[in-house]
Amino acid sequence: MALPKYTEPHYRIWHYFYLFICGCVFFFLIAPLFVIFPLSFNAEEFLVFTDGMKRLDPDAFSTRWYKDMVYGTKNPWGLAAKNSFIIAIFATFGSIILGTLAALGLSSRHMPYKGLIMATLISPMIVPLIISGVAIFFFMAKVGLAATHLGIILAHIILGTPFVVITVTATLSGFDHSITRAASSLGSNPFNTFMKITLPLILPGVISGGLFAFVTSFDEVVVVLFLAGLDNTTIPVQMWTGLREQLSPTILAVATCLIVLSILILVTAELLRRRSERLRGINR
Amino acid sequence: MSSEQKILSTGGIPLEESLKQAEKKNKIKAFLLVTPLLLFLIITYIIPIADMFSRSIDDKMVTNMLPKTYKAMEQWDGKELPPEEVFKAFYLDYKILVENKTAGKLQTQLNYEKNGFKSVLKKLARKQKKFEEGNYKEQIMKVHKRWRNVDYWRAIKRRAPAYTYSKYLKGVDMYSNEDGKIVQVAEDRRIHRILWSRTLEVAFFVTLFCFLMAYPIAHLLATLPMKYSNLLMICVLLPFWTSLLVRTASWMILLQQQGLVNDFFVWIGLVTDDNRPEMMYNKTGTYVAMTQILLPFMVLPLYSVMKTISPSLMRAGKSLGATPSVAFFKIYFPLTIPGIGAGCLLVFILAIGYYITPALVGGASGTLISNQIAYHMKSTLDWSFASAMGLMLLTGVLVIYWIYNKLVGVDNIKLG
């Protein structure tokens, strides 16, 4: 952002100071993520930068922690990753179906008690996770679903639906209802209209809500800590245990993989957002 | 057409009527779409939360352990030592508990009620094996002289009610004493009040720090040309999408005593090498990590509001003679207040219930009320106390949520 030539000196100084502050904040936000990356290639067992690493000595780096993550004896990561993906995928689909239906209803101008229902549907996002965890644990224990995959999936559907409801409602806010009426007047039944007209248009919103639900489930640890037995351990739970007991570089290898995954998700979400804006004719 | 003649629709029904019917049909249709999720949430989420309330006031544990004793005690007025039947009933109840090896729970519970009860009960557990039939009053009183003290029997009776608000009192470090008056616990045992005030303090300062850091960068993002701001937006969105545990782990590495932050302090000469400050496992760690983790939640609402403010407003102000700072505080800042409200409330709500990060980097002096709830859920298994504290926290959050809804509206929440 170039300043005009007539800018007074003190304002010029203030402007550069402001840019400096912004730079510091951006650094504070992003830098911590990049500490993990080099340390996960540490040849030593310590979580500090060794002198060899500071000199960029090739011997100080190794991929042993990645090997340990995949092939290590007694290592929990394989099972945890499998569980995490199974739970997150089912929870995402559950959230998408329930959340999209609810958003369709909520966006109708005929919906009674809109505010109250919206507040109820979003409440799992607002209520502190620890309270959700306690309440869901009591429920699952009562119906005999504690320490089962199904119980955890249902819990994650509860936590994931608010995101789908919000993103799909937002997509529907710019939705032109006359095209669905046009479809009906041309003889299409409601189901066909939904599949052929509405769904393709709101799909970006649905998918980005699904991404939120996926990340929420994949990253969720508080509720799983209450619900999981030994067979249902997930990646976040393993990381939590590891961070509490001893910080081993294997955790950093896992963390690096998770950062790569989040970069992929970020790119997908960003592409979807742009596509959605293009489809809905919003030009910025 | 006269005004009295009703307009008829195709079926011969008055148009007004048929429109009303269509409206009703649409209402039902919309409601049916919401029903599956609403029912699902009510059954698996809303009712269990409400159920936490009955659990928090439910106190049948001791009553169930000593059924005969409480039945016998119904007649006793509590003024003098109870009659023989009570002693006998207590002996029979307690014998079962000792045989089932569940007497420990009773000992702990009664010790809460009256200090020193535990040792008395333990002694009784050892001696009562040799008890002979009949005259239990004499035999029990012989085991320990405290059984002659009526206060101990009153303590048992006081423990009887099946419903209690004592867990809520305990949550704010109060209890009802022997006379039924509500008093504070001894000063050195008021741990919960410290936790509540610390939770509020941490949530408040984290919100403040987030606001101070987010405002300039949100402004920069909103005013820069698209191609630069998109690039910088990644700095906000990447942490937002990254796992909470990964971010906490990176702070644990950075803040440890041999970590990079301390290395930097030594390098610029702020501290000496052998005098590195402890930055983790205390409040500092909680503050730093939580601020970084919650910062995106402040930036995004601020950004979406600032994006809508036209730059020509500031230019108009300046052309009318305002200095940049006056133009900022009189024009720009008031327009961003909705975003500030949304961001601050969101961060405050999230911070007040934070659990994972304080548990990992907070140590003993940096843990919050959520950690206490988890501790009682997992370690002491005092679920009714955990429920009571959870509901106290929930009430606070719901009040803030209500304010948020009034000020911003939940349907205005934007993500990403």
HADDOCK unambig.tbl for C-alpha pairs under 7 A between the chains (distance, minus, plus):
assign (segid A and resid 1 and name CA) (segid B and resid 224 and name CA) 6.63 0.50 0.50
assign (segid A and resid 22 and name CA) (segid B and resid 216 and name CA) 6.20 0.50 0.50
assign (segid A and resid 22 and name CA) (segid B and resid 217 and name CA) 5.33 0.50 0.50
assign (segid A and resid 25 and name CA) (segid B and resid 213 and name CA) 6.31 0.50 0.50
assign (segid A and resid 26 and name CA) (segid B and resid 235 and name CA) 6.35 0.50 0.50
assign (segid A and resid 29 and name CA) (segid B and resid 235 and name CA) 6.62 0.50 0.50
assign (segid A and resid 29 and name CA) (segid B and resid 236 and name CA) 6.86 0.50 0.50
assign (segid A and resid 29 and name CA) (segid B and resid 292 and name CA) 6.01 0.50 0.50
assign (segid A and resid 30 and name CA) (segid B and resid 235 and name CA) 5.58 0.50 0.50
assign (segid A and resid 30 and name CA) (segid B and resid 239 and name CA) 6.70 0.50 0.50
assign (segid A and resid 32 and name CA) (segid B and resid 250 and name CA) 5.72 0.50 0.50
assign (segid A and resid 32 and name CA) (segid B and resid 251 and name CA) 6.73 0.50 0.50
assign (segid A and resid 33 and name CA) (segid B and resid 247 and name CA) 6.62 0.50 0.50
assign (segid A and resid 33 and name CA) (segid B and resid 250 and name CA) 6.46 0.50 0.50
assign (segid A and resid 35 and name CA) (segid B and resid 250 and name CA) 6.60 0.50 0.50
assign (segid A and resid 36 and name CA) (segid B and resid 250 and name CA) 6.10 0.50 0.50
assign (segid A and resid 47 and name CA) (segid B and resid 253 and name CA) 6.73 0.50 0.50
assign (segid A and resid 48 and name CA) (segid B and resid 258 and name CA) 6.79 0.50 0.50
assign (segid A and resid 48 and name CA) (segid B and resid 259 and name CA) 6.32 0.50 0.50
assign (segid A and resid 98 and name CA) (segid B and resid 36 and name CA) 6.66 0.50 0.50
assign (segid A and resid 98 and name CA) (segid B and resid 37 and name CA) 5.35 0.50 0.50
assign (segid A and resid 99 and name CA) (segid B and resid 37 and name CA) 6.88 0.50 0.50
assign (segid A and resid 101 and name CA) (segid B and resid 33 and name CA) 5.32 0.50 0.50
assign (segid A and resid 101 and name CA) (segid B and resid 34 and name CA) 6.31 0.50 0.50
assign (segid A and resid 102 and name CA) (segid B and resid 33 and name CA) 5.44 0.50 0.50
assign (segid A and resid 102 and name CA) (segid B and resid 34 and name CA) 4.01 0.50 0.50
assign (segid A and resid 102 and name CA) (segid B and resid 37 and name CA) 6.45 0.50 0.50
assign (segid A and resid 104 and name CA) (segid B and resid 33 and name CA) 6.90 0.50 0.50
assign (segid A and resid 105 and name CA) (segid B and resid 30 and name CA) 4.22 0.50 0.50
assign (segid A and resid 105 and name CA) (segid B and resid 31 and name CA) 6.15 0.50 0.50
assign (segid A and resid 105 and name CA) (segid B and resid 33 and name CA) 5.00 0.50 0.50
assign (segid A and resid 105 and name CA) (segid B and resid 34 and name CA) 5.46 0.50 0.50
assign (segid A and resid 106 and name CA) (segid B and resid 30 and name CA) 6.92 0.50 0.50
assign (segid A and resid 106 and name CA) (segid B and resid 34 and name CA) 6.99 0.50 0.50
assign (segid A and resid 108 and name CA) (segid B and resid 30 and name CA) 6.26 0.50 0.50
assign (segid A and resid 110 and name CA) (segid B and resid 26 and name CA) 6.16 0.50 0.50
assign (segid A and resid 110 and name CA) (segid B and resid 27 and name CA) 4.98 0.50 0.50
assign (segid A and resid 110 and name CA) (segid B and resid 30 and name CA) 6.76 0.50 0.50
assign (segid A and resid 111 and name CA) (segid B and resid 27 and name CA) 5.60 0.50 0.50
assign (segid A and resid 111 and name CA) (segid B and resid 30 and name CA) 5.62 0.50 0.50
assign (segid A and resid 111 and name CA) (segid B and resid 31 and name CA) 6.36 0.50 0.50
assign (segid A and resid 112 and name CA) (segid B and resid 27 and name CA) 6.87 0.50 0.50
assign (segid A and resid 119 and name CA) (segid B and resid 410 and name CA) 6.67 0.50 0.50
assign (segid A and resid 121 and name CA) (segid B and resid 38 and name CA) 6.85 0.50 0.50
assign (segid A and resid 127 and name CA) (segid B and resid 394 and name CA) 6.76 0.50 0.50
assign (segid A and resid 128 and name CA) (segid B and resid 350 and name CA) 6.93 0.50 0.50
assign (segid A and resid 128 and name CA) (segid B and resid 353 and name CA) 4.84 0.50 0.50
assign (segid A and resid 130 and name CA) (segid B and resid 370 and name CA) 6.35 0.50 0.50
assign (segid A and resid 131 and name CA) (segid B and resid 390 and name CA) 5.67 0.50 0.50
assign (segid A and resid 135 and name CA) (segid B and resid 45 and name CA) 6.92 0.50 0.50
assign (segid A and resid 135 and name CA) (segid B and resid 48 and name CA) 5.17 0.50 0.50
assign (segid A and resid 135 and name CA) (segid B and resid 49 and name CA) 5.14 0.50 0.50
assign (segid A and resid 135 and name CA) (segid B and resid 52 and name CA) 6.66 0.50 0.50
assign (segid A and resid 136 and name CA) (segid B and resid 44 and name CA) 6.86 0.50 0.50
assign (segid A and resid 136 and name CA) (segid B and resid 45 and name CA) 6.40 0.50 0.50
assign (segid A and resid 136 and name CA) (segid B and resid 48 and name CA) 6.65 0.50 0.50
assign (segid A and resid 138 and name CA) (segid B and resid 48 and name CA) 6.88 0.50 0.50
assign (segid A and resid 139 and name CA) (segid B and resid 44 and name CA) 6.61 0.50 0.50
assign (segid A and resid 139 and name CA) (segid B and resid 48 and name CA) 5.82 0.50 0.50
assign (segid A and resid 158 and name CA) (segid B and resid 41 and name CA) 6.66 0.50 0.50
assign (segid A and resid 219 and name CA) (segid B and resid 243 and name CA) 5.58 0.50 0.50
assign (segid A and resid 219 and name CA) (segid B and resid 244 and name CA) 6.94 0.50 0.50
assign (segid A and resid 236 and name CA) (segid B and resid 245 and name CA) 6.84 0.50 0.50
assign (segid A and resid 244 and name CA) (segid B and resid 360 and name CA) 6.57 0.50 0.50
assign (segid A and resid 255 and name CA) (segid B and resid 246 and name CA) 5.47 0.50 0.50
assign (segid A and resid 259 and name CA) (segid B and resid 242 and name CA) 6.02 0.50 0.50
assign (segid A and resid 262 and name CA) (segid B and resid 241 and name CA) 5.64 0.50 0.50
assign (segid A and resid 262 and name CA) (segid B and resid 242 and name CA) 5.35 0.50 0.50
assign (segid A and resid 263 and name CA) (segid B and resid 238 and name CA) 6.60 0.50 0.50
assign (segid A and resid 266 and name CA) (segid B and resid 238 and name CA) 6.60 0.50 0.50
assign (segid A and resid 266 and name CA) (segid B and resid 241 and name CA) 6.67 0.50 0.50
